[in-house]
Amino acid sequence: MHRIMEAVSGLRAAVTSAADANPVFLSTADKRAAILELVRVKSQVAELLLRIEAAASDVADEECARDVGAMLVASGAYDPVHARREYRLSRALERWEVVRAGLAAGAFTEEHAEVIVRALDELPEEATGEDVVLAEKQLCEWAETFTPSQLRRLGRTILAVIDPEAGEAAEARALLRLEQDAADRARLSIRQMGDGTTRIQALVPDAIGVRLKTLLESFTQPRVAALNAEGLRVRNDKLMAEALGAMLERIDPTTLPKHGGVTTSVVVTIGLEQLRREVGVAELVGTDTLLSATETRRIACEAGIIPMVLGGDGRVLDLGRTQRLFSPSQRKAMWVRDKTCRAEGCTVPAAWCDAHHLTPWSRGGMTDIKDGLLYCGFHHQRAHDPRYAQSRLPTGDYRFHLRR
């Protein structure tokens, strides 16, 4: 019997013998040893399978399949994507002997091998034969220490490690190509779902993604410990969504490009009595989007929203202006005065807070620091939520509690 068939038969028998063994009864040390050893064995088995696949064109011919990968798909063993990946790697390992030997020794995983092969295949034309040999050896050594994702990043700079002069120039060109490709593939779509939500999907270059993430995290940072109305911690992805709204509300509309002769703005129409009583709905002009009176009052504190108040006959009673917003100098004065969010026990710094009108502008409130105070985003939402009542404390802070 061929040694490979002896190994396959013995491996199958050994694994089968342990099929009904319960690992719960292993000691902690034995569990750790078994896990690490099986990871190595798994890599060795993977290499053996890949080596046989690379030499099995006759099997594909007999099965009338394009290649071994297609034969495995037809047998139901793999889906097409997995089969193609594995077959490509099997052929690549015929060219990269050091990688194959490392996998056969169980030094790293099949995923590591895929990463190394791709990095070697993508070496720039400046790489000499000696560079290629050194790169393969170095990547295999790194694979024993680093995870596949870490190794992937290292693989992009491998030429700079073994040949710094050629690597720097190649890295610059590769980075430029990467950035150009990212710019070409950039996409962003905004679609209203019809259930009160809008789906935003985007694929942007890393520079834009990192900048957006940094900006949003500047809003979520003070809200890490925020709790919802039920006292449960708010999910981070929800905080990021809230941060996007908070960031948009802080954009100065006068700095935006103009179209139609006016600075980009949003107009909200609502009946005066509805606004005062916090019932009914408001409409974003030019869209089918509706807002509650409560939300309209909240965004009037901060966002560049123009409130158009209508009488009972639909006549415009008041076309508000974005000057209803607190000015930068007023904000700074409140920062100095309030120092933190004025909700009881909240320590969110003033610079991360919203400016709130104590007397709503719909009821004659003025944009004056005497009639304003600072709330963090969490408590600003509660201030405009009809489910909550506020009471002023002797310290000047405000206590929130659910209405009974």
MOPESUL-V67858 format. One record per backbone hydrogen bond with DSSP energy under -0.5 kcal/mol. NH is the residue of the N-H (numbers start at 1). CO is the residue of the C=O. E is the energy in kcal/mol with one decimal. If there is no record, write none. Layout:
nh;co;e
NH;CO;E
NH;CO;E
This chain:
nh;co;e
6;2;-2.2
7;3;-2.4
8;4;-2.6
9;5;-2.6
10;6;-2.6
11;7;-2.7
12;8;-2.4
13;9;-2.2
14;10;-2.5
15;11;-2.4
16;12;-2.3
17;13;-1.9
18;14;-0.6
18;15;-1.0
19;16;-1.6
21;18;-1.3
23;21;-0.6
25;22;-1.3
26;23;-1.8
31;27;-2.5
32;28;-2.1
33;29;-2.4
34;30;-2.8
35;31;-2.5
36;32;-2.3
37;33;-2.3
38;34;-2.6
39;35;-1.9
40;36;-1.6
41;37;-2.7
42;38;-2.8
43;39;-1.7
44;40;-2.2
45;41;-2.9
46;42;-2.3
47;43;-2.4
48;44;-2.1
49;45;-2.5
50;46;-2.5
51;47;-2.6
52;48;-2.1
53;49;-2.6
54;50;-2.2
55;51;-0.8
55;52;-0.6
56;53;-1.5
59;56;-0.6
60;56;-1.5
61;57;-2.4
62;58;-2.2
63;59;-2.0
64;60;-0.5
64;61;-0.9
65;60;-3.0
71;67;-1.8
72;68;-2.3
73;69;-1.9
74;70;-2.3
75;71;-1.6
76;73;-1.3
77;72;-1.9
78;72;-0.9
83;79;-2.3
84;80;-2.6
85;81;-2.2
86;82;-2.5
87;83;-2.5
88;84;-2.5
89;85;-2.1
90;86;-2.3
91;87;-1.9
92;88;-2.2
93;89;-2.3
94;91;-0.9
95;92;-1.6
96;92;-1.6
97;95;-0.9
100;96;-2.0
101;97;-2.5
102;98;-2.1
103;99;-2.3
104;100;-2.4
105;101;-1.6
106;103;-1.2
107;102;-2.4
108;102;-0.5
113;109;-2.0
114;110;-2.1
115;111;-2.0
116;112;-2.6
117;113;-2.6
118;114;-2.2
119;115;-2.3
120;116;-2.5
121;117;-2.5
122;118;-1.5
123;120;-1.2
127;124;-1.8
132;128;-2.1
133;129;-1.9
134;130;-2.4
135;131;-2.7
136;132;-2.3
137;133;-1.9
138;134;-2.6
139;135;-2.6
140;136;-1.8
141;137;-1.7
142;138;-2.5
143;139;-2.0
144;140;-0.6
144;141;-1.0
145;142;-2.1
146;142;-3.0
151;147;-2.9
152;148;-2.1
153;149;-1.5
154;150;-2.1
155;151;-2.6
156;152;-0.9
156;153;-0.5
157;154;-1.4
158;155;-0.9
161;157;-1.1
162;158;-2.0
163;159;-2.8
167;163;-3.1
168;164;-2.2
169;165;-1.1
170;166;-2.2
171;167;-2.7
172;168;-2.0
173;169;-1.9
174;170;-2.6
175;171;-2.6
176;172;-2.0
177;173;-2.3
178;174;-2.4
179;175;-2.6
180;176;-2.5
181;177;-2.5
182;178;-2.4
183;179;-2.3
184;180;-2.0
185;181;-1.8
186;182;-0.6
186;183;-0.7
187;203;-2.5
189;201;-2.7
191;199;-2.3
193;197;-2.6
194;197;-0.5
199;191;-3.0
200;198;-0.5
201;189;-2.1
201;199;-0.5
203;187;-3.1
208;205;-0.7
209;205;-2.4
210;206;-3.2
211;207;-1.6
212;208;-2.7
213;209;-2.5
214;210;-2.4
215;211;-2.4
216;212;-2.7
217;213;-2.4
218;214;-1.2
219;215;-0.6
219;216;-1.2
220;216;-1.9
221;217;-2.1
223;220;-1.5
224;221;-1.1
226;223;-2.3
228;232;-2.7
231;228;-2.1
234;226;-1.9
239;235;-2.0
240;236;-2.2
241;237;-1.6
242;238;-2.5
243;239;-2.5
244;240;-1.9
245;241;-1.6
246;242;-2.4
247;243;-2.7
248;244;-2.2
249;245;-1.9
250;246;-0.6
250;247;-0.9
251;248;-1.0
253;251;-0.7
255;252;-1.9
256;253;-1.2
259;262;-2.0
262;259;-1.3
264;257;-0.9
266;304;-0.8
268;306;-2.4
269;283;-2.5
270;308;-1.8
272;310;-2.3
275;271;-2.3
276;272;-2.3
277;273;-2.3
278;274;-1.0
279;274;-1.7
282;291;-3.8
283;269;-2.1
284;289;-2.4
285;267;-2.9
285;283;-0.7
287;284;-1.9
291;282;-2.9
293;280;-1.2
296;292;-2.2
297;293;-2.2
298;294;-1.9
299;295;-2.6
300;296;-1.4
301;297;-0.7
301;298;-1.4
302;298;-0.7
303;299;-1.7
305;303;-2.1
306;266;-2.9
307;305;-0.7
308;268;-3.8
308;306;-0.5
309;307;-0.7
309;318;-2.9
310;270;-2.3
311;315;-2.8
314;311;-1.9
317;309;-3.1
317;315;-0.5
318;309;-1.6
320;307;-3.1
320;318;-0.9
324;321;-2.1
325;322;-2.0
326;301;-0.5
331;327;-2.6
332;328;-2.3
333;329;-2.0
334;330;-2.2
335;331;-2.4
336;332;-2.2
337;333;-2.1
338;334;-3.5
339;334;-0.6
339;335;-1.9
340;338;-2.4
341;348;-1.9
342;374;-2.9
344;398;-2.9
346;343;-2.2
350;339;-2.1
352;349;-1.6
353;350;-2.1
354;375;-3.9
356;354;-0.5
356;373;-3.0
358;356;-0.6
358;371;-2.9
359;371;-0.6
360;358;-0.7
363;360;-2.0
364;361;-1.5
365;360;-2.1
368;366;-2.0
371;368;-1.5
372;369;-1.0
373;356;-1.7
375;354;-2.3
380;376;-2.7
381;377;-1.8
382;378;-1.3
383;379;-2.1
384;380;-1.0
384;381;-0.6
385;382;-1.2
386;384;-0.7
388;385;-2.2
389;401;-2.9
391;399;-1.8
393;397;-3.1
396;393;-2.2
398;342;-2.5
399;391;-2.8
401;389;-1.9
403;387;-3.1
